[in-house]
Amino acid sequence: MKKIVKITGLILLVVLILAAGVYFWRQKATPSDNLIKPEEINIDGVVLKDVPQQMQDSLNRVKTELKKDINNVDNLVSLAQYQKIAELYNDGIKTLKYAIQLDPTKLVAKNNLADLYYLNGQYEEAEKICYEMIKDSILWNNSYAFLRDIYKYHFKEKYSTDIYPNLLKEGLDTAAQLPDKKFFYLALIDYNKDQNNKIEAIKYGEEYLKIDPGNTAIKNLVEEMKK
């Protein structure tokens, strides 16, 4: 009798494990409620007023092409730009989220999504996208520019910590090309100047002048901070 009970218990355990596996597989296979559906893209809602005819023609072309193929990522990014111009921020956000669903590597879509989140007052969402972009490409300059504005004007408690400057330093350490190095040096000068940290601002200013000695604005700034 005991043997039968043990076998029955074992069978029940196996059934429960299999049932749990099926449940989690279904959860994983089922699209999230947060996913944007193609029919949610508001193609015809964009109306531009007092714009050059060339821009209007371009918008009309994008609309026509999207009605033929709603999964064209480049056209979705373009549509979102027109939605931004028309101040249809929520529509633009949906459009870009759908574009990213189709192509998660599309940095320009993430960049424009961060921009729309910022304009729409959704600063936490904009911050998350910035970190995604940095993870995708540490040298994508706009990520840091967005974070600067988010932290400086909206999350001021974070701006006074090491979070932002450490990100800039990591970017600087990775930068190999001159334009990228200049960007990170200038960003670090700007940040330390904002924090009234003259020693660090002067240090980065002097480092910057080693690669761009003809920049009189930075030269004058460093001299002024040394007084």
C-alpha positions in Angstrom: 0.0 0.0 0.0 2.8 2.4 0.9 4.5 1.6 -2.4 1.3 2.5 -4.3 1.0 5.8 -2.4 4.7 6.7 -3.2 4.2 5.9 -6.9 1.0 8.0 -6.9 2.7 10.9 -5.2 5.6 10.7 -7.7 3.2 10.7 -10.7 1.4 13.7 -9.2 4.7 15.6 -8.7 5.7 14.9 -12.4 2.3 16.1 -13.6 2.6 19.3 -11.5 6.1 19.9 -12.9 4.9 19.4 -16.5 1.9 21.6 -15.9 4.1 24.4 -14.5 6.4 24.0 -17.5 3.5 24.4 -20.0 2.2 27.4 -18.1 5.5 29.2 -18.2 6.1 28.3 -21.8 2.7 29.8 -22.7 3.5 32.9 -20.7 6.8 33.3 -22.6 5.2 32.5 -25.9 2.2 34.8 -25.4 2.9 38.4 -26.6 3.0 40.9 -23.8 0.1 43.2 -23.3 2.6 46.1 -23.6 3.4 45.2 -27.2 2.1 47.6 -29.8 -0.1 46.1 -32.5 0.1 47.3 -36.1 -3.5 48.6 -36.1 -2.6 51.0 -33.2 -0.3 53.0 -35.5 -2.1 56.3 -36.3 -1.0 56.8 -39.9 -3.7 59.2 -40.9 -3.8 61.2 -37.7 -0.9 63.4 -38.7 -1.9 66.8 -40.2 0.8 69.3 -40.8 -0.1 73.0 -41.2 1.9 75.8 -42.8 4.8 73.5 -43.9 6.7 73.5 -47.1 5.1 71.5 -49.9 8.2 69.2 -50.0 7.6 68.2 -46.4 3.9 67.6 -47.0 4.7 65.4 -50.1 7.2 63.5 -48.0 4.6 62.8 -45.3 2.1 61.7 -47.9 4.6 59.3 -49.4 5.4 57.8 -45.9 1.7 57.4 -45.2 1.1 55.6 -48.6 4.1 53.3 -48.1 3.1 52.4 -44.6 -0.4 51.5 -45.7 1.3 49.0 -48.1 3.8 47.7 -45.5 3.3 48.7 -41.9 6.5 46.9 -40.9 8.8 49.2 -42.8 11.0 50.4 -39.9 12.5 53.4 -41.7 9.0 54.7 -42.7 7.8 54.2 -39.1 10.7 56.3 -37.8 9.8 59.0 -40.4 6.2 58.9 -39.4 7.1 59.4 -35.8 9.1 62.5 -36.7 6.1 64.0 -38.4 4.0 63.1 -35.3 6.5 65.0 -33.2 6.2 68.0 -35.5 2.4 67.8 -35.1 3.0 67.4 -31.3 1.2 64.0 -31.3 3.7 62.7 -28.8 1.7 59.7 -27.7 1.2 58.6 -31.2 4.9 59.1 -32.0 5.8 57.0 -28.9 3.6 54.1 -30.1 5.0 54.3 -33.6 8.6 54.2 -32.3 7.9 51.4 -29.8 6.5 49.4 -32.7 9.5 50.1 -34.8 11.8 48.9 -32.0 9.7 45.8 -31.6 10.5 45.0 -35.3 14.2 46.0 -35.0 15.6 46.3 -31.5 18.9 47.3 -32.9 17.6 50.5 -34.5 19.4 53.2 -32.5 17.8 56.1 -34.2 14.4 54.8 -33.2 15.5 54.6 -29.6 17.0 58.0 -29.8 13.8 59.5 -31.1 11.8 57.6 -28.5 13.9 59.1 -25.7 13.3 62.5 -27.2 9.5 62.0 -27.3 9.4 60.6 -23.8 11.3 63.7 -22.7 9.0 66.1 -24.5 6.0 64.2 -23.1 7.3 64.6 -19.5 8.0 60.9 -19.1 11.5 61.4 -17.8 11.9 57.9 -16.2 11.0 56.3 -19.5 13.5 58.6 -21.3 16.2 57.7 -18.8 15.6 53.9 -19.3 15.9 54.3 -23.1 19.2 56.3 -22.7 20.7 53.4 -20.7 19.6 51.0 -23.4 21.3 53.1 -26.0 24.5 53.3 -24.0 24.4 49.5 -23.7 23.9 49.2 -27.4 26.5 51.8 -28.3 28.6 53.4 -25.6 29.7 56.2 -28.0 26.1 57.3 -29.0 26.5 60.9 -27.9 22.8 61.8 -27.7 22.3 59.3 -24.9 24.5 61.4 -22.6 23.0 64.7 -23.8 19.5 63.5 -23.0 20.7 62.2 -19.6 22.3 65.5 -18.8 19.0 67.4 -19.3 17.0 64.7 -17.5 19.3 64.8 -14.4 20.1 68.5 -14.5 16.5 69.8 -14.8 14.3 67.0 -13.5 16.2 64.4 -11.4 18.5 66.9 -9.7 19.4 64.5 -6.9 21.0 62.2 -9.4 22.9 65.1 -11.1 24.8 65.8 -7.9 26.0 62.1 -7.6 28.7 60.3 -9.5 26.2 58.5 -11.8 26.4 60.9 -14.8 30.1 61.7 -14.7 31.1 58.1 -14.3 29.1 57.3 -17.5 31.0 60.0 -19.3 34.3 58.7 -18.0 33.5 55.2 -19.3 32.6 56.7 -22.6 35.9 58.7 -22.7 37.9 55.6 -21.9 36.2 53.8 -24.8 36.5 56.6 -27.3 39.2 56.2 -29.9 38.2 58.8 -32.5 38.9 62.5 -32.0 35.3 63.7 -32.3 34.1 61.3 -29.6 37.0 62.3 -27.3 36.1 65.9 -27.8 32.5 65.3 -26.9 33.3 63.5 -23.6 35.9 66.0 -22.6 33.4 68.9 -23.2 30.7 67.1 -21.4 32.9 66.5 -18.4 34.1 70.2 -18.4 30.4 71.3 -18.5 29.4 68.9 -15.7 32.2 69.8 -13.3 31.7 73.5 -14.1 28.0 73.1 -13.1 29.1 71.4 -9.9 31.5 74.2 -9.2 34.3 71.6 -9.2 37.0 73.8 -10.8 39.9 71.5 -10.3 38.2 68.7 -12.3 36.9 71.2 -14.9 40.4 72.6 -15.4 41.9 69.1 -15.7 39.5 68.1 -18.4 39.9 71.5 -20.1 43.6 71.0 -20.3 43.2 67.5 -21.6 40.9 68.8 -24.2 43.4 71.5 -25.3 46.0 68.8 -26.0 43.8 67.5 -28.8 42.3 70.8 -29.9 44.8 73.6 -29.0 43.2 76.1 -31.2 39.9 76.2 -29.3 40.0 79.7 -27.9 36.7 79.3 -26.0 38.0 76.4 -23.9 41.4 78.1 -23.5 39.7 81.2 -22.2 37.4 79.1 -19.9 40.4 77.3 -18.4 42.3 80.5 -17.8 39.2 82.1 -16.2 38.7 79.2 -13.9 42.3 79.3 -12.8 41.9 82.9 -11.4 
